Amino acid sequence: MIRTTISSSTRKPGTFIEFDKTSRSRGLVPLNRVVGLVGMKSSAGTQAAATPIQVTSEAEADLLFGKGSELAIMCRAALKQAAKQAGAAPALWGVCLADGGTKATYTMTVTGPATEAGDVEFTICGRTIRAGVANAASAITVAASIVAAIKQYGYQYLPVTAAVGGGGSEHIVTLTAVNGGTNGNDIKVPVIVKYPAGIAVAVANGVSGATAYDLTVSLDVMNDRIYHAVAVANHIANDISDLKAYATARGGAAAKAWTICYVAETGTLATATALASGSNEMDVCMLSAEGFVNMPGEIAAMVAMAVEAETDVAKSFDGVELDLYPPPAASVPTDTEIETALAAGTTPLTVNAAGDKGKIVRLVTTLTTISSAPFEDLLDISNVRSLYYVGWQCDAAYALHFPRAKKNERTREAIKSVTLDVLYKCEELEILQNVDAHKSEVLVEWDTVVKTRANVGIPASVVPNLHQACGVVYLQIE
């Protein structure tokens, strides 16, 4: 039916032309993706705690949150991943927590003197650093060279600062976590790769980081926009509970701010699977990165950015590479461990074919049961993203087509038509399938209690991932 806004009371003769810019529109709306990161700042950071702010560069992250701080390093990881997917990067926002708690320390004790020139080569969280050593250099001189090499490498890339001891301890280098709290214990003890003859470097844990910090204050302020992904540095059971509560609140029928939260665990697979089992939520992804030397916050931020930089919500992330430092060979998950992880709703990370980077095996949510019964329909993150995409598109279509609508049969038919149009467009994008087969299931009913409400049934047959192709080679001898 053609509708015009020319008033029926207009009596002046003439011809009239007008433009309907909305009612015939049948396209989908673009969704501007947003990734939110939550972590600690340092005292040098200029940004106020619990105040979301957009981050567009590494230098900006260093200024806002302080060089080497948990959140600044997370931002670096996310921006690094975004650069691999140029042109599709989502907006990046950071929410910092104030620094606090006891800072973890690590020591590098040098003995000497050197009997040849060379380098002390070592890694901190996977970053390779080399300190030059002259022949006959004393242990004290080598320790000072190590500190100088760390500073030259750049504190913006490292979660620690370095200094030599005093009062007879000048041969000992102490690495101190930039941030206080238990997350400092995630810093991998420096690994010594080599040193010249006559020199030895012994590495040890020093002071343990203490005081776990609460995410709720930061999550509470993240209601200013839709964060399609939220990655955090924390990774204990309380944090999972906080994220579940946040996702539930933001994913309400009125808020429609659906989000997926990412948490990484670099400890044992058993720890990661226990956290995943305690989550059992389609809005939470638990990443098992056993033995990986990057910080958990870095890993979570990188995966979140990789997901939201992918505009095709129905695609899987099987084999997607992450620019992570590889773990020791003994920590690379076996096939049995991978199956254990996936069955528990845990996303296992492994190494790529070249052995120089990390990669996702299969990206899954932690939802594996409903009412204690096995349920894997929303295990793949693509199924969840597809549902959210359809929800946002239907919401946008209803807002566009039915402002100030009347409750009548014409409106009911129009709602059904608009809903089907959205579903067909999603089918064209290979996000949904079999729309015709489920066409009769698109129902528009008047609510029997709230007389001014229409309830719409929207069947969404998502296009599932293809994870396996099984070939059989038949032997033929002729």
N, C-alpha and C positions, 0 to 999 in steps of 0.2 A: 504494500500500500504506500502510495506517495503522500508524504506529509509536507505541508507548507506552514510557515509561521505568519503568513499574511492573514491579518485579522479578518474574520468573517463579517465584521462590522464596517469594513472599508467599502465605500460606495463610489469613490472616484474611478472613472473609467481609465483603462490603460493596461499595459503589459508589465509583468513583474518577473524578475529573475533573482534568485537567491542561491546560496551555496550551503549545502549540508556537509560540514567537515567531519562529522563523527558518526552519524547513524548508519552509513553504509560501509564504514571501515571494518575490514575483516582480517587485518594482519595481527601478528603477535607483537608485543612490545619488547624493546631491548631491555635487558636486565643488567644494570651496572653492578658488577660484583665488588664486594668489600671483604677484606680479610682483617681481622682484629688480632693483635698480639698482646699478651699480658705477661709482664716480667718486671724485675727490679731495675731501678735506675741507680746511679751512683750519686754521691754528694755533688759531683761536678755537673750533673745534668740540670738544665734550666727549666725543664717542664715540671709543673706541679703534679703531685701524685693524684691518682684517681681522676684524671681529666683527659678524655680521649683527644688525640691530635693526629692529623694526617702526616705521614712521612713519605717523602718523595725521593730521598737520596740517602746514601750512607753517611755523608757528612752531616746531614740534618739530624739523623738518628744519633750520631755521636754528640752533637751539640745538645739535643733535647734530653738525652738519657745518660750521657757520660760515656767516654771511650771505654770499651771493654766491659761495660755493664751487661747484665743479662739481657735486657731488652734491646740494647743497641746491637748486640751480636745476633739476636733473633732477627732483627730488621735486616741486617746484612745478609743473613742466610735467605730470607724471603726475597729480597731484591735480587740476589744472585740467581735464584731459581726463576724469577720473573724474566730476567734477561735472556734465559734460554728459550722463553716462549714469547719473544718480542711481539708487540702489537696486541696481545691478548691479556696483558697483566691487569689484575684487579687493583682497585685502590687499597693502599695499605695504611692502617691506623694502629697506633700504639697507645696502650694504657699502662702507665708505670705505677709501681708500688715504691714507697720510700725504702731506702736501704736501712738495714738493721740486723741485729744478731751477731753472733761470733763468726769471724771470718776464718775459713779453712786455710791452712798453710801446708806447704810441701818444701822439702829441703833437698839440695844438691850439694853433697860434701865432696870437695875436690882434694885429691892427694897428688903429690908431684915430687920433684920437678920433672918437666918434659925432657926426654932424651932425643926428641926429633921434632921438627916443625910439622904442623898439620892443623886439623880442625877438630873441635869437639862438636859432634853433630847429634842433635837430640830433637825430640818432638814434644810439643805441649798441645794437647787436644788435637793431635794430628798435624799441626803446623810444624814444618821442619825448619829448624834454626841452626845456624852454624857459627861457632865462635872461633876465630883464628888464634892459634897458639904458636909462639916462637920457640925454637929450640932453647932448652934450659930455663924456660919460664917456670916460675914458682907456682905452687897451688893457689896462693893469694892472687897472683897476676892472672891466672886462668879463670878464677872465680869472677874477678872484675871484668874479664873479657866476655864471660857468659852473660853477665848483667847487661853489658854494653850491646851485645848482639840481640838480646831480647828487646831492649829499647829501640834499637835500630829496626828490628822487624816491625815494630809498631804496636803500641798498647791498644790501638783501636781494634786489632784483630784477636786479642787475647783476653781471657777472663781473669788474668792475674797480673800483678805487678812484681818486680824483682828487686832485691837489694842484698848486699853482702852483710854479714854479721860484723860485730865489733868486739873489742875486748878479747882478742885472741881467736875470734871466730870468723876472721876475714876470709877464710877459705871456704866458708859455707854460704851458699846462695839460698835465700828464703824466698819462695814464691807465695804471695798472699792473694787470695781471691779478691776480686774487685768488690764483690757484694758479700754481705754477711748472710748467715742462715744455712740451713742444711743443704740447699742446692749447691753450695760450694764443694760439697763432698762428691758431686758428680764430675768434677774436674779430674781427668785421668792423670795419674802420677807421671811426670816426665819420663819418656823412654829414651835411653841413651843408645844411639845407633853406633857411634864409633868415637874413639879419641886417640891421640897420638901416643906413641910409646912413652912410658914413664908416668903418664897421667891416668888416673882412675876417677870416676865420678859415681858416688853411691847416692841413690835416690831413696827418699823415705817420706812417709806421711808425717806431718807435724801436728798441728792443732786441728781438731775436727770442727767443721762448721756446725753451729747450733742455732736453734730457733726456726721453726717452720712458720712461714707467713701465710695469712689467710687471703684467699682470692675474692671473697664475697664483696668487699668494698669496691674493688675494681669492676667486678661483674655487674654490680648494682648500677654503675653509671653507664654501662654499655647498652642503654635503651634509647640512645639518641638517634640511631639509624639501624638498618638491617645489616648485621654482620653475617655474611653467608658462611664464613668460617671463623672460628676462634681457636687460636693456638696458645698454649700456656707452657711455662717452664716447669711448673710443679708437676708431681706425678705420684701422689700418695692417695689413699682411699678417700680422705676428706675432700681432696681436690676433685675427684670424680663425682662425689656427691654434690659439690657446689656447681659443677658444670651441668650435671643432670637437672638440677633445680633451675639453673639459668635457661637451659634449652627448653624446658617445660614451660616456663613463664613466657619466654619470647615466642614460643610456638603456639600460643593460644589462638583460638578461632578469631578473636578480635585483633590481636597484635600482628599475626601473620608474618612474623619476623623469624622464620625458620632458619636455624643455623646448625652447623655440624662442628663439634669441638674435637680438637686433636691433642693427644697426650702421648709422649714418648717415654719409654723406659729402656735405659742402656744396661740395666742389670740383667738378671737371669730371665729366661723365658718363663719360668715358673712364677716369678714376680709379676710379669706382664699379664700372663693368663689369669692370675688371681684377681688383678685389677679389672680385667675385662669381664670376668664372670660376675664381679660385684657391680659392674655397670649395667650390662644387659639392656642397652639403650641404642636406638637407631640413630640418635644424634651425637654419639660419642664414638670416636675411633681411637683405639689403643694400639700404639705402634711398638712392636718389639724389635729393638735394635741392640740385641745383646752383644757386648764387646765393642760397639762402635765408639770411636773416641771423640766425636762431636758431642757438644752439650745437648741434653734432651730438648731444651727449648729451641735450639737450632734445628733439630730434626723435625720437631712438630711444626715449626714455622715453614720449613721448606716443603713439607708434604701439603700443608694447607694451601700454600701458594700454588703448588703444582696442580692441585685439584681445581681451584677457582680460576686459574688461568686457562683451563679447558672449558670452552664455551659449549661443547656438545655434552650435555649432562648425561647422556646415555652411554658414553664411552667408558670402558674399563681403564684401569691404571696398571694392568698387568705389565711388568717389565719396565715401567717408567723409571728412568735413571734420575738419581739425586746426586748432587755434587757434594757427597759426603766422603770423609776419609774412611777407607775400608778398615774393618776390624781385623784382629789376628785370625789366622787361618782356623785355629781351634774354635773360634766363636761363630764361624759361618754356619748357619742352621742346616741341619741334614733334612732329607725328605721327611723323615719321621717327625722331626721337630716342627717342620712347616705344617704338616697335617695336624699336629697337636695344637699349634697356634690358631689355625683357621677354624678348627672345630670349637675352640673356646671364644671365637669372636675377636681374635687378635690378629693384627696385620703384621706379618713377618717381613723384615727387611733383610736383604742379602747383598752380595756383591755382583757387579756386572761381569760380563764375559771376560773383559780385559783385566779384571781384578783390581781396578784403580778407583772405582766409585761404588756408591751404594745403589740399590734399586728396590722398587716395591715388588714383592712377589704377587700379591693380590690384595687390593685395598678393601677391607670389610669393616662393617660396624660391629659393635659389641652385642647387638641383639641376636641372641641364639635361641631363646625360649620365650613362650608366652604362657603364663599360668603353669609354669614348670614343664610344659610340653615342648618338644623340639619345634623350632620355627626358624626357617632360613630364607624366607621370601624377601626379607629386607636386609639380608647379610651383605650383599654387594652395595657399595656406596652409590653406584649409578642408579639403582632402583629408588633409593631415597631421594637423590637429586632430581630424578625424573618426576616423582610425585610432587615435590616442592615446585618444580617448574610449572607443571600443569596448574597447581594451585594458584601461583602468582599470575599466570596468564588468564585464568578464569576470573580472578579477582579484578584484574585490570579491565577485562572486557565488560564485566557487570557495572563497574564504576563509570565506564565510558558510555555504555548504551542505556543505562537505566537510572539516570539522575532524576529525581522527582517523578518517578514512574507511578502509574496507577495500577491498582490491583484489579485486573480483569483478564479475560481469556486471551485477548490480544497480547498482553504483556507475558502471560504464561507461555504462549507459543514463541514469542520473541526470545525469551530466556532459553528455551530449548534450542532454538535455532543458533543463537550466539554460542551456547555451550558446545554444540556439535561442530560449529565452525572452528572453535579453538582446538577441539580434539582432532579434527581433520588436519589442521595446520601442524599440530604436533606429530601426527602420523607422517606427514610429508618430510619432517625433519628426522624421522626414524627414532623418535622418542617414545611414541606409542605405536601400537599395531592393532589390527583387527577392529577398527572403529566401526565399520559397517556391521560386523557380527554382534557388536554390543550396542548398536544404535537404539534398540528398543529399551535399553536399560537407562537411558537418559530420561529421568523423570523430574517433573516440576510439580510439586504438591504444595497446597496451601496448608500452613501449620494449623493444627486444630486447636491450639492453645493461644498462641500469639497470632491474632487474626490478620495482622498486617505483614506477615512474614511468608516468604516463599522458600521452601526447602528443595534443593536441587541435588539429584543423584547423578554423580559424574563417574562413570566407569573408566578406569585408567589401566589399560592393559599395556604395561611398560615393555619396551624391547629389552630382553635380558642380555647379559654379556655372554659371549662365547669364550670359555676359558680353556677348552680342550679340543684337540683334533686328533683322533686316534686312527692311525693308519695300520694296515696289516699287509706285510710284504709276503707274497706267496712265492715259494720256491718252485721254479720250473726248470727242469733239465730236459732238453730236447735233442 
